[in-house]
């Protein structure tokens, strides 16, 4: 006589699947972190015509080698006319000037040469960016070119083992490239700012607006007197109320302890 034995699903299968997923998750997270760790610039936007303080954040992505040099290429078709660097301990910075492909007009001046690149080099092996570390390099650059929407600032990262990584790919569409270049968005200058400044200067020269402001600030406005008197009266009323409460409390505390009992006896006799 044959028996049919029902198939059994191992009870540990869900646990094994959960364990495998738990082990795979850190790998995915680490992979995503490694993919997103690239050279960036902050802030990511600056106003045209301004002098911006730009900070390049450089992470070290090698597991064994250190970053020993970082180079940032500056635009030459729409150049910065001035670049200065903030000192980084243990690193030497060099700003390279170069002739422009074509002269450009900047604030009424024809510019034929401009900063073309900035390069930072570690003074020794100990100063390099070690695995698992990052370093910030800050510059002041201006004036931010007008008439453009964004400036690509390609960066080159050199490692102690000779590897060179070029962060020079510009995104097209929504997809981010594998080695994206740092990009600075350019915001058009606000024309209202200049108009507002000129208007304020005109008012100051006329003197009428300034006099009105001084009168309001000093409290000479007639409307402020009733408010001040009302506030003073309210304050005096609060002080009187507090004084009355304190006096009542002292009177009750000073009364004879037996006064309450005597009153009861007299009432009983009547």
SEMARDO-114433 format. One record per residue (C-alpha): residue number from 1; residue in one letter; chain; y negated, z, x negated. Coordinates in Angstrom, 1 decimal, decimal comma, padded with zeros to 4 digits. Layout:
<sites>
 pos code unit     yy     zz     xx
 NUM    A    A      Y      Z      X
...
</sites>
This chain:
<sites>
 pos code unit     yy     zz     xx
   1    X    A  000,0  000,0  000,0
   2    X    A -003,3 -001,1 -001,5
   3    X    A -006,5  000,9 -001,2
   4    X    A -010,0 -000,5 -001,3
   5    X    A -012,2  001,5 -003,5
   6    X    A -015,9  001,1 -002,6
   7    X    A -018,2  000,1 -005,5
   8    X    A -020,2  002,9 -007,0
   9    X    A -023,7  002,5 -008,4
  10    X    A -024,3  004,6 -011,4
  11    X    A -026,6  007,5 -010,5
  12    X    A -028,4  007,3 -013,8
  13    X    A -029,6  003,7 -013,4
  14    X    A -033,0  004,6 -011,8
  15    X    A -033,5  007,2 -014,5
  16    X    A -032,7  004,7 -017,2
  17    X    A -035,0  002,1 -015,7
  18    X    A -037,8  004,7 -015,5
  19    X    A -037,2  005,7 -019,1
  20    X    A -037,3  002,1 -020,3
  21    X    A -040,6  001,6 -018,4
  22    X    A -042,0  004,8 -019,9
  23    X    A -041,1  003,5 -023,4
  24    X    A -042,6  000,0 -022,7
  25    X    A -045,9  001,3 -021,3
  26    X    A -047,2  002,8 -024,6
  27    X    A -046,3 -000,5 -026,3
  28    X    A -048,3 -002,5 -023,7
  29    X    A -051,2 -000,1 -024,0
  30    X    A -051,2 -000,3 -027,8
  31    X    A -050,9 -004,0 -027,7
  32    X    A -053,9 -004,3 -025,3
  33    X    A -056,0 -001,9 -027,5
  34    X    A -055,2 -004,0 -030,6
  35    X    A -056,2 -007,2 -028,8
  36    X    A -059,5 -005,8 -027,6
  37    X    A -060,5 -004,2 -030,9
  38    X    A -062,9 -006,7 -032,3
  39    X    A -066,3 -006,9 -033,9
  40    X    A -069,0 -006,3 -031,3
  41    X    A -072,8 -006,0 -031,2
  42    X    A -074,8 -003,4 -029,1
  43    X    A -076,9 -003,7 -027,2
  44    X    A -075,5 -006,8 -025,8
  45    X    A -078,9 -008,1 -024,5
  46    X    A -082,5 -008,1 -025,8
  47    X    A -085,8 -009,4 -024,5
  48    X    A -087,2 -012,6 -026,0
  49    X    A -090,0 -011,9 -028,4
  50    X    A -089,0 -008,3 -029,1
  51    X    A -087,7 -006,7 -032,3
  52    X    A -084,2 -005,5 -031,5
  53    X    A -082,1 -002,8 -033,2
  54    X    A -078,6 -004,3 -033,3
  55    X    A -075,5 -002,4 -034,2
  56    X    A -072,3 -004,2 -035,3
  57    X    A -069,2 -002,1 -034,7
  58    X    A -066,4 -003,1 -037,1
  59    X    A -062,9 -001,7 -036,4
  60    X    A -060,1 -001,9 -039,1
  61    X    A -057,1 -003,7 -037,5
  62    X    A -054,8 -003,7 -040,6
  63    X    A -052,1 -001,2 -040,8
  64    X    A -052,2 -001,0 -044,6
  65    X    A -055,4 -002,6 -046,0
  66    X    A -059,0 -001,5 -045,8
  67    X    A -062,0 -003,5 -044,8
  68    X    A -064,1 -004,1 -047,9
  69    X    A -066,7 -006,6 -046,8
  70    X    A -068,4 -007,7 -043,5
  71    X    A -070,6 -010,7 -043,1
  72    X    A -072,7 -011,7 -040,1
  73    X    A -074,1 -015,2 -039,8
  74    X    A -077,5 -015,6 -038,1
  75    X    A -078,6 -018,6 -036,0
  76    X    A -080,7 -021,2 -037,9
  77    X    A -081,6 -023,5 -035,0
  78    X    A -083,3 -020,5 -033,2
  79    X    A -083,8 -018,1 -036,1
  80    X    A -084,9 -014,5 -036,5
  81    X    A -088,0 -014,5 -038,7
  82    X    A -087,4 -011,0 -040,0
  83    X    A -084,3 -008,9 -040,6
  84    X    A -084,0 -005,4 -042,2
  85    X    A -080,9 -003,3 -042,7
  86    X    A -080,2  000,4 -042,2
  87    X    A -078,5  001,9 -045,4
  88    X    A -074,8  002,7 -045,0
  89    X    A -073,5  005,2 -047,6
  90    X    A -071,0  003,6 -050,0
  91    X    A -072,0  000,1 -049,0
  92    X    A -074,5 -002,5 -050,4
  93    X    A -076,2 -004,8 -048,0
  94    X    A -077,7 -008,3 -048,8
  95    X    A -079,8 -010,5 -046,6
  96    X    A -079,7 -014,1 -047,6
  97    X    A -082,6 -016,4 -046,8
  98    X    A -082,0 -020,1 -046,4
  99    X    A -084,0 -023,3 -045,5
 100    X    A -083,8 -024,2 -041,9
 101    X    A -082,3 -027,5 -040,8
 102    X    A -085,6 -028,3 -039,1
 103    X    A -088,9 -026,4 -039,1
 104    X    A -089,5 -024,3 -036,0
 105    X    A -092,7 -023,0 -034,4
 106    X    A -092,8 -019,2 -034,0
 107    X    A -095,9 -017,6 -032,5
 108    X    A -098,0 -020,5 -033,7
 109    X    A -096,6 -020,5 -037,2
 110    X    A -094,3 -023,1 -038,7
 111    X    A -091,2 -021,5 -040,2
 112    X    A -089,1 -023,5 -042,7
 113    X    A -087,0 -020,6 -044,1
 114    X    A -085,4 -017,6 -042,3
 115    X    A -082,6 -015,0 -042,8
 116    X    A -079,3 -016,9 -042,5
 117    X    A -076,8 -014,1 -043,1
 118    X    A -076,3 -010,4 -043,7
 119    X    A -073,4 -009,2 -045,9
 120    X    A -072,2 -005,6 -046,5
 121    X    A -069,8 -004,9 -049,4
 122    X    A -068,1 -001,6 -050,1
 123    X    A -069,1 -000,1 -053,4
 124    X    A -065,5  001,0 -054,2
 125    X    A -062,1  001,3 -052,6
 126    X    A -062,8  004,7 -051,2
 127    X    A -065,8  003,5 -049,2
 128    X    A -063,8  000,8 -047,3
 129    X    A -062,9  001,1 -043,7
 130    X    A -059,4  002,6 -043,8
 131    X    A -056,7  001,8 -041,2
 132    X    A -057,4  003,5 -037,9
 133    X    A -061,1  003,8 -038,6
 134    X    A -064,3  001,8 -037,8
 135    X    A -067,8  001,7 -039,1
 136    X    A -071,2  000,7 -037,7
 137    X    A -073,7 -001,5 -039,4
 138    X    A -077,3 -001,5 -038,0
 139    X    A -080,1 -004,0 -038,5
 140    X    A -083,5 -004,6 -037,1
 141    X    A -084,0 -008,3 -036,2
 142    X    A -086,8 -010,2 -034,6
 143    X    A -088,5 -011,7 -033,1
 144    X    A -085,7 -012,5 -030,6
 145    X    A -085,9 -016,3 -030,1
 146    X    A -087,3 -017,5 -026,8
 147    X    A -085,9 -020,4 -024,8
 148    X    A -082,2 -019,6 -025,2
 149    X    A -079,8 -017,7 -023,0
 150    X    A -077,6 -016,2 -025,8
 151    X    A -077,2 -016,0 -029,5
 152    X    A -073,8 -016,2 -031,2
 153    X    A -073,5 -013,9 -034,3
 154    X    A -070,2 -014,9 -036,0
 155    X    A -068,8 -012,2 -038,2
 156    X    A -066,3 -012,4 -041,1
 157    X    A -064,2 -009,4 -042,0
 158    X    A -062,5 -009,2 -045,5
 159    X    A -059,6 -006,8 -046,3
 160    X    A -058,6 -005,3 -049,5
 161    X    A -055,4 -007,3 -049,6
 162    X    A -057,3 -010,6 -049,5
 163    X    A -057,0 -011,3 -045,8
 164    X    A -060,1 -012,8 -044,1
 165    X    A -060,6 -012,7 -040,4
 166    X    A -063,4 -014,8 -038,9
 167    X    A -064,7 -013,6 -035,6
 168    X    A -066,4 -016,9 -034,7
 169    X    A -064,9 -018,1 -031,4
 170    X    A -067,4 -018,5 -028,5
 171    X    A -065,9 -017,9 -025,0
 172    X    A -065,9 -020,8 -022,5
 173    X    A -065,3 -019,7 -019,0
 174    X    A -063,9 -016,3 -018,0
 175    X    A -061,1 -016,3 -020,6
 176    X    A -061,9 -014,3 -023,8
 177    X    A -060,9 -016,1 -027,0
 178    X    A -058,5 -014,4 -029,5
 179    X    A -061,2 -013,9 -032,1
 180    X    A -064,5 -013,7 -030,2
 181    X    A -067,8 -013,8 -032,0
 182    X    A -070,4 -011,0 -031,2
 183    X    A -072,9 -012,4 -028,7
 184    X    A -076,4 -011,2 -027,9
 185    X    A -077,7 -012,2 -024,5
 186    X    A -081,4 -013,1 -024,4
 187    X    A -083,5 -011,8 -021,5
 188    X    A -086,7 -013,7 -020,8
 189    X    A -089,9 -011,8 -021,5
 190    X    A -091,4 -010,2 -018,4
 191    X    A -094,8 -011,8 -017,8
 192    X    A -095,8 -008,9 -015,5
 193    X    A -095,9 -006,6 -018,5
 194    X    A -098,7 -008,5 -020,2
 195    X    A -100,6 -008,8 -017,0
 196    X    A -100,2 -005,1 -016,3
 197    X    A -101,5 -004,2 -019,7
 198    X    A -104,5 -006,4 -019,4
 199    X    A -105,2 -005,0 -015,9
 200    X    A -105,0 -001,4 -017,2
 201    X    A -107,4 -002,3 -020,1
 202    X    A -109,9 -003,8 -017,7
 203    X    A -109,8 -000,7 -015,5
 204    X    A -110,4  001,5 -018,6
 205    X    A -113,4 -000,6 -019,7
 206    X    A -114,9 -000,5 -016,2
 207    X    A -114,5  003,3 -016,1
 208    X    A -114,2  003,6 -012,3
 209    X    A -110,4  003,8 -012,2
 210    X    A -110,4  006,3 -015,0
 211    X    A -112,9  008,5 -013,2
 212    X    A -110,9  008,5 -010,1
 213    X    A -107,8  009,5 -012,0
 214    X    A -109,6  012,3 -013,8
 215    X    A -110,9  013,7 -010,5
 216    X    A -107,5  013,7 -008,9
 217    X    A -105,9  015,3 -012,0
 218    X    A -108,5  018,1 -012,4
 219    X    A -108,2  019,2 -008,8
 220    X    A -111,8  018,2 -007,8
 221    X    A -110,5  016,3 -004,8
 222    X    A -111,9  018,0 -001,6
 223    X    A -108,5  017,8  000,0
 224    X    A -106,9  020,1 -002,5
 225    X    A -109,1  023,1 -001,6
 226    X    A -107,6  023,9  001,8
 227    X    A -104,1  023,6  000,3
 228    X    A -105,1  026,0 -002,5
 229    X    A -106,5  028,6  000,0
 230    X    A -103,5  028,3  002,2
 231    X    A -101,1  028,9 -000,7
 232    X    A -103,2  031,9 -001,8
 233    X    A -103,0  033,4  001,8
 234    X    A -099,3  032,9  002,0
 235    X    A -098,9  034,6 -001,4
 236    X    A -100,9  037,7 -000,3
 237    X    A -098,9  037,9  003,0
 238    X    A -095,7  038,0  001,0
 239    X    A -097,0  040,7 -001,3
 240    X    A -098,1  042,8  001,7
 241    X    A -094,7  042,5  003,4
 242    X    A -092,9  043,6  000,2
 243    X    A -095,2  046,5 -000,2
 244    X    A -094,6  047,7  003,4
 245    X    A -090,8  047,5  002,9
 246    X    A -091,0  049,6 -000,3
 247    X    A -093,2  052,2  001,3
 248    X    A -090,9  052,6  004,3
 249    X    A -087,9  053,0  002,0
 250    X    A -089,7  055,8  000,1
 251    X    A -090,7  057,6  003,3
 252    X    A -087,1  057,7  004,6
 253    X    A -085,9  058,9  001,2
 254    X    A -088,5  061,7  001,2
 255    X    A -087,7  063,0  004,7
 256    X    A -085,9  066,6  004,9
 257    X    A -082,2  066,2  005,1
 258    X    A -082,0  068,6  008,1
 259    X    A -084,7  067,1  010,2
 260    X    A -082,2  065,0  012,2
 261    X    A -080,1  068,1  013,1
 262    X    A -083,2  070,1  014,2
 263    X    A -084,2  067,5  016,6
 264    X    A -080,7  067,5  018,2
 265    X    A -080,9  071,3  018,8
 266    X    A -084,2  071,1  020,4
 267    X    A -083,0  068,4  022,7
 268    X    A -080,0  070,5  023,6
 269    X    A -082,1  073,6  024,6
 270    X    A -084,3  071,5  026,8
</sites>
